[in-house]
Amino acid sequence: MPLQYKLYHRLEEEHQGTITSLAFSSHGTFLAVGSLDGKLSLWSTLSGRKLHVVVTGSNAVLSIIWMMPSENHLLCGLANGVVISIHIDDCVTVMGFTAHSSSPVEYLAVMDCIVVTGACLEVFLWNHEGTAKWTQLAQILPPLSISVNHESKVIVTSLVWARTKYSERTLLVAYLHHGILLWDAIKVKMAHFVYVKTLVGSMSVSRDGNVLVVSNVTTGFDIYHLNDSSLDGSMLQPSNGMLVPVAFIHGGQAILGGSPCGKVQIWDSTDRSLLGTLMHDTKDVVLSIAAHVESREDRFLIATGTCALEGRRGYVQLWHAVEVEDVGECRLCLVCFHSPLEFKRLQTVIPMVS
């Protein structure tokens, strides 16, 4: 039976500031929400009920990542350079350490117990075992400047772990002006470099590690083959100079992009056709997105978060896919996974919600 994405929770009573980061727990049970107002909130994805709030004072919560496969341990990067480790059991335990002395921790990535922190031009690798133990493993230096970017600041805009042909443990580091660096965490050295002619506002890597999608800050999203760094195509959507997020979803079969105008769009990653639009208010700027697939229960979740502009609070819309009987009422279809072991092309329907 086809599935249709529908808005089923609007989370808006907690945060005053811009929503900066969203992250689903490993089974999609919880959604963590970070904001410029210095709060981290944790929500049930089933009921939409707020479960916990962690207040960091005046320090904005800029990045969130769960320590997979845990459902009760997550990390948050703060504007003061601190990373806090949060454990949620009968009570909430928060411990932190200074990862970057003078820069905000805007990006986090984790593989096993290796945590990567990105702050302005700095990228550090840490071993995080247990509750409070942090050991620095390495610092990744930015790529050398060339004539077209030698006067531009070095600014990290994305961190992603992937298994690529270059290494089973490849860390991709995107820079706003300086392209994308691939770091081999096994050999502890740079494995490859992707020169991108546009600015890089965000990036995501397909599950097989072969395809890269880049938010280019100006005209939309570009798809590259990592094997030869060739440009395969684009999806046009003006970004208005913003760092619009982008992510592969549904096992790499589709691409989800943020929006400067309240229209969160989904494209087919193969032919780049528009599959659907998840609507916010027309004046909303959506710069936080997250997606989750729980294959065992056929749960498909998307979260979209807005900026606080013109006196409006930041808020989150939570979408899920539900079965529909009348395919004729649905406008567009999306290819998705049904099982992590048996890949099937099933019809998932995304409404043009208004």
Buried (B, 14 or more C-beta within 10 A) or exposed (E): EBBBBBBBBEBBEBBEBBBBBBBBBBBBBBBBBBBBBBBBBBBEBEEBEBEBEBEBEEBBBBBBBBBBEEBBBBBBBBBBBBBBBBBBEEEBEBEBBEBBEEBBBBBBBBBEEBBBBBBBBBBBBBEBEEEEEBEEEBEBEBBEEEEEBEEEEBBBBBBBBBBBEBBEBBBBBBBBBBBBBBBBBEEEEBBBBBEBEBBBBBBBBBBEBBBBBBBBBEEBBBBBEBEEBEEBEBBEBEBEEBBBBBBBBBBBBBBBBBBBBBBBBBBBBBEBEBBBBBBBEEEBBBBBBBBBBBBEEBBBBBBBBBBBEEEBBBBBBBBBBBEBEEEEEBEBBBBBBBEEEEEEEBEBBBBEBE
